[in-house]
């Protein structure tokens, strides 16, 4: 594995925690309507992104804590989780579209 700069790891953790806090606030505010209102597709998309991000963060922490090289199963899992990061880019595109529609 290539070494990732610590600023990237820390910013990933911060953004994951911010998105998680946003999701918790949405779930608290909307309750059941979170899954049934007109934005339910985006809400479910946000939920999937947060779950994937938390999984990625957990895998990163587990792999960082291990002193030996990860097994092939862990490497495959890590590749799958990292592929889910593409979803984060889609979420950012959603936010950019939302802001552009406000103009």
C-alpha positions as CSV (number, residue, x, y, z in Angstrom):
1,X,0.0,0.0,0.0
2,X,1.2,3.5,-0.8
3,X,1.5,5.8,2.1
4,X,-1.3,8.4,2.2
5,X,-0.4,11.8,3.6
6,X,-1.8,12.4,7.1
7,X,-3.6,15.5,6.0
8,X,-5.7,13.4,3.6
9,X,-6.4,10.8,6.2
10,X,-7.5,13.5,8.7
11,X,-9.6,15.4,6.2
12,X,-11.3,12.1,5.2
13,X,-12.1,11.5,8.9
14,X,-13.4,15.0,9.4
15,X,-15.7,14.9,6.3
16,X,-16.9,11.4,7.2
17,X,-17.9,12.7,10.7
18,X,-19.5,15.8,9.2
19,X,-21.6,13.8,6.8
20,X,-22.5,11.3,9.6
21,X,-23.6,14.2,11.8
22,X,-25.7,15.6,8.9
23,X,-27.4,12.3,8.4
24,X,-28.1,11.9,12.1
25,X,-29.7,15.4,12.2
26,X,-31.8,14.6,9.1
27,X,-33.0,11.3,10.7
28,X,-33.8,13.1,13.9
29,X,-35.7,15.9,12.1
30,X,-37.6,13.7,9.5
31,X,-38.1,10.5,11.5
32,X,-40.1,8.1,9.2
33,X,-40.5,10.9,6.5
34,X,-36.8,10.5,5.8
35,X,-37.7,7.4,3.9
36,X,-41.0,8.5,2.5
37,X,-40.8,12.2,1.5
38,X,-40.1,13.5,-2.0
39,X,-36.4,13.5,-1.4
40,X,-36.3,9.9,-0.3
41,X,-34.0,8.8,-3.2
42,X,-31.4,11.5,-2.2
43,X,-31.8,10.6,1.5
44,X,-31.2,6.9,0.8
45,X,-28.2,7.9,-1.4
46,X,-26.8,9.9,1.5
47,X,-27.4,7.0,3.8
48,X,-25.5,4.7,1.5
49,X,-22.6,7.1,1.2
50,X,-22.3,7.6,4.9
51,X,-22.4,3.8,5.5
52,X,-19.7,3.3,2.9
53,X,-17.6,6.1,4.3
54,X,-17.8,4.8,7.8
55,X,-16.9,1.3,6.5
56,X,-13.9,2.8,4.6
57,X,-12.8,4.7,7.7
58,X,-13.1,1.6,9.8
59,X,-11.1,-0.4,7.3
60,X,-8.4,2.3,7.2
61,X,-8.1,2.3,10.9
62,X,-8.0,-1.5,11.1
63,X,-5.3,-1.7,8.4
64,X,-3.3,1.1,10.0
65,X,-3.4,-0.7,13.4
66,X,-2.0,-3.9,11.9
67,X,1.7,-4.2,11.8
68,X,1.9,-6.9,9.2
69,X,0.7,-6.8,5.6
70,X,-3.1,-7.4,5.1
71,X,-4.4,-10.6,3.7
72,X,-5.7,-10.9,0.2
73,X,-9.3,-10.9,1.5
74,X,-8.7,-7.6,3.3
75,X,-7.1,-6.2,0.2
76,X,-10.2,-7.2,-1.9
77,X,-12.5,-5.7,0.7
78,X,-10.4,-2.5,0.8
79,X,-10.6,-2.2,-3.0
80,X,-14.4,-2.5,-2.9
81,X,-14.7,0.0,-0.2
82,X,-12.4,2.4,-1.9
83,X,-14.4,2.1,-5.1
84,X,-17.4,3.3,-3.1
85,X,-15.5,6.6,-2.6
86,X,-16.7,7.5,-6.1
87,X,-20.1,7.9,-4.6
88,X,-18.7,10.8,-2.5
89,X,-17.9,12.6,-5.7
90,X,-21.5,12.1,-6.9
91,X,-22.7,13.6,-3.6
92,X,-20.5,16.6,-4.1
93,X,-22.0,17.0,-7.6
94,X,-25.4,16.9,-6.0
95,X,-24.5,19.7,-3.7
96,X,-23.0,21.8,-6.5
97,X,-26.2,21.3,-8.6
98,X,-28.2,22.4,-5.6
99,X,-26.2,25.6,-5.1
100,X,-26.3,26.4,-8.8
101,X,-30.0,26.1,-8.8
102,X,-30.2,28.7,-6.0
103,X,-28.7,31.4,-8.3
